[in-house]
Amino acid sequence: MSKKEETKVAAPKKKVVDLSAIYDRTKTYSLNEAIAIVKKINKAKFDASLEAHIRLGINPKKSDQLVRGAISLPHGTGKTVRVAAFVSPANEAACKAAGAEFVGGEELIETIKKTEKTDFEVAIAEPLMMKNLASIAKILGTRGLMPSPKNDTVSPNPAKAVEELKKGKISFKNDDTGNLHAVVGKLSFEDKKLAENFQTFLDTVRKVKPATAKGSYIKAIAICSSMSPSVKVIIS
């Protein structure tokens, strides 16, 4: 076989694992059953996260139907979140003590402006610092890192905001297709703790239902691990 012919040989297809003995992908399960199934079908060799996915009955193109919020899960997410705090000198020490990895004002802003590096997952800011972030708004905005009062990342008490993020506070926002996605814990958590985290998230999503959203608000729910198929959950 020539080299040219060798390049035409298709790569072997990945073997599809038959999970029908464990669960039915077309069936919906109670939350407790679904959590147990996800733990069984998870094959990751690391402590995978449990993800919650909710399909909403909203029109994501309408600004008055967007769904977003922030919540502190009762048992945290199990993830270590790297935080940047854009604050005045008076609050720098407190934010560092609370656990923020990047703390500063104009110097931090200038560094990001020059390098365009954002080695953090969440950014918080004092209200008075928001105007200063204009010079890096495009960098932060395109990466989903721009602080906003709507998800509690703009706060007059930045140290408290950092502390809450470190303890497992999460923000959520619907995507362009009207779906919500959130991490609600690690599979190493007890089933009860995962269920409580998920229920807290779901209850919060219900509370922020847009007044203009008509018909069925929560259309479908599914959970999965970072690397597993999803399991449908009964809407209760």
C-alpha positions in Angstrom: 0.0 0.0 0.0 1.4 3.4 -1.0 1.7 6.3 1.4 -1.1 8.0 -0.5 -3.3 5.0 -0.1 -2.5 4.8 3.6 -3.8 8.3 4.2 -7.1 7.3 2.8 -7.6 4.5 5.4 -10.3 5.6 7.9 -9.4 5.8 11.5 -10.9 3.1 13.6 -14.3 4.1 15.1 -14.5 4.4 18.9 -16.4 1.5 20.4 -19.9 2.6 21.7 -20.4 1.3 25.2 -23.7 -0.5 25.7 -25.3 0.9 28.9 -28.7 -0.5 28.4 -28.3 -2.9 31.3 -27.8 0.1 33.6 -30.4 2.5 32.4 -32.7 3.5 29.5 -31.6 6.7 27.8 -35.2 7.4 26.7 -36.6 7.2 30.3 -36.8 9.9 32.9 -35.7 9.0 36.5 -36.1 10.5 39.9 -33.2 12.7 41.0 -31.9 10.1 43.4 -32.1 7.4 40.8 -30.4 9.6 38.2 -27.5 10.5 40.5 -26.9 6.8 41.3 -26.9 6.0 37.5 -24.5 8.8 36.7 -22.1 7.4 39.3 -22.4 3.9 37.8 -21.8 5.0 34.2 -19.0 7.4 34.9 -15.7 6.0 33.7 -13.4 9.0 34.3 -10.3 8.2 36.3 -10.5 11.5 38.1 -13.1 13.0 40.5 -15.6 14.2 37.8 -18.1 17.0 38.3 -21.8 16.5 38.3 -23.4 18.8 35.7 -27.0 20.0 35.6 -28.6 20.9 32.3 -32.0 22.6 32.1 -34.0 23.3 28.9 -36.1 26.4 29.4 -39.3 27.6 27.8 -38.0 31.1 27.1 -37.1 33.2 24.0 -33.3 33.9 24.5 -33.5 36.6 21.8 -35.7 38.7 24.0 -33.8 40.7 26.7 -36.8 40.5 29.1 -36.7 36.7 29.1 -33.1 36.1 30.0 -32.5 33.9 33.0 -29.5 34.5 35.2 -28.5 34.5 38.8 -26.0 33.5 41.5 -26.3 31.1 44.4 -24.2 29.6 47.1 -24.7 25.8 47.0 -25.1 24.3 50.5 -22.2 21.9 49.9 -20.1 23.8 47.5 -19.0 22.6 44.0 -15.8 20.8 45.0 -13.9 23.0 42.5 -11.2 25.4 43.3 -12.1 28.7 41.6 -9.3 31.2 40.7 -10.6 34.7 41.5 -9.4 38.1 40.3 -10.4 41.1 42.5 -10.4 44.6 41.0 -10.3 46.8 44.1 -9.0 49.9 45.6 -5.8 49.7 47.8 -7.9 49.8 51.0 -9.5 46.4 50.1 -6.5 44.6 48.7 -5.4 43.0 51.9 -8.9 41.7 52.8 -9.4 40.2 49.3 -6.0 38.4 49.5 -6.9 37.1 52.9 -10.2 35.9 51.5 -8.3 33.8 48.9 -8.3 35.9 45.7 -5.4 34.9 43.5 -5.2 38.2 41.6 -5.8 41.4 43.5 -5.2 45.0 42.4 -6.5 48.1 40.7 -4.9 50.1 37.8 -1.7 47.9 37.8 -3.7 44.7 37.4 -5.8 46.3 34.7 -2.7 47.5 32.8 -1.1 44.0 33.0 -4.2 42.4 31.5 -4.4 45.1 28.9 -0.8 44.5 27.8 -0.7 40.6 28.0 -4.4 39.8 27.5 -3.8 37.0 29.9 -6.7 36.1 32.3 -5.6 33.1 34.4 -8.8 33.2 36.5 -12.3 31.8 36.2 -14.2 34.7 38.0 -13.6 38.4 38.4 -15.2 40.6 41.0 -15.0 44.4 41.4 -15.9 47.2 43.6 -18.6 49.5 42.1 -16.1 52.4 41.9 -13.7 50.2 39.8 -16.2 49.4 37.0 -15.3 52.6 35.0 -11.6 51.6 35.1 -12.4 48.2 33.6 -13.6 49.9 30.4 -10.1 49.5 28.9 -10.2 45.7 29.2 -14.0 45.2 28.9 -13.6 43.6 25.5 -11.0 41.1 26.8 -13.1 40.2 29.9 -16.4 40.3 28.1 -15.5 37.9 25.3 -14.3 35.4 27.9 -17.4 35.7 30.1 -15.4 37.4 32.9 -16.8 40.9 33.0 -18.1 41.6 36.6 -21.8 42.4 36.7 -24.2 43.3 39.5 -26.7 40.7 38.0 -24.5 37.8 39.2 -23.2 39.5 42.4 -19.6 40.0 41.0 -19.9 43.7 41.6 -20.0 44.3 45.3 -19.3 47.1 47.8 -17.9 44.3 50.0 -15.4 42.5 47.6 -13.8 40.4 50.3 -17.1 38.8 51.2 -17.8 38.2 47.5 -14.4 36.5 47.1 -15.1 34.4 50.2 -18.5 33.2 48.9 -17.0 32.3 45.5 -14.3 30.2 47.3 -17.0 28.4 49.3 -18.9 27.4 46.2 -21.0 30.2 45.0 -21.9 29.8 41.3 -23.4 32.1 38.6 -25.7 30.9 35.9 -27.0 32.4 32.7 -29.0 30.9 29.8 -27.1 30.3 26.6 -28.2 31.3 23.1 -30.5 28.2 22.8 -32.3 28.9 26.0 -30.5 26.3 28.1 -28.9 26.5 31.5 -25.7 24.6 32.6 -24.2 24.4 36.0 -21.8 22.3 38.0 -23.5 21.2 41.2 -20.8 19.1 42.9 -18.3 16.3 42.5 -19.2 12.6 42.1 -17.2 11.9 45.3 -19.9 13.8 47.2 -22.5 11.8 49.0 -25.7 11.3 47.0 -27.7 13.3 49.5 -25.3 16.3 49.2 -25.5 16.2 45.4 -29.3 16.1 45.6 -29.4 19.0 48.0 -27.1 21.1 45.8 -29.1 20.3 42.7 -32.4 21.1 44.4 -31.1 24.4 45.6 -30.0 25.3 42.1 -33.4 24.2 40.6 -35.3 26.2 43.2 -33.3 29.3 42.4 -33.9 28.9 38.7 -37.6 28.7 39.4 -37.5 31.9 41.5 -35.9 33.9 38.6 -38.5 33.0 36.0 -39.1 36.0 33.7 -42.5 37.5 34.1 -42.9 37.6 30.3 -42.1 33.9 29.8 -45.3 32.1 28.7 -46.2 28.4 28.8 -44.0 25.7 30.3 -40.9 27.3 31.9 -38.8 24.2 32.7 -39.2 21.8 29.7 -36.5 19.2 30.4 -33.8 18.4 33.0 -30.8 16.1 32.6 -27.6 15.5 34.7 -24.3 13.9 33.7 -20.7 13.8 34.7 -18.0 15.6 32.9 -17.4 12.7 30.6 -20.6 10.6 30.7 -23.9 10.4 28.8 -26.8 12.3 30.3 -29.6 10.9 32.3 -33.0 12.5 32.1 -34.5 13.7 35.4 -38.2 13.9 36.3 -39.4 17.5 36.6 -40.8 17.7 40.1 
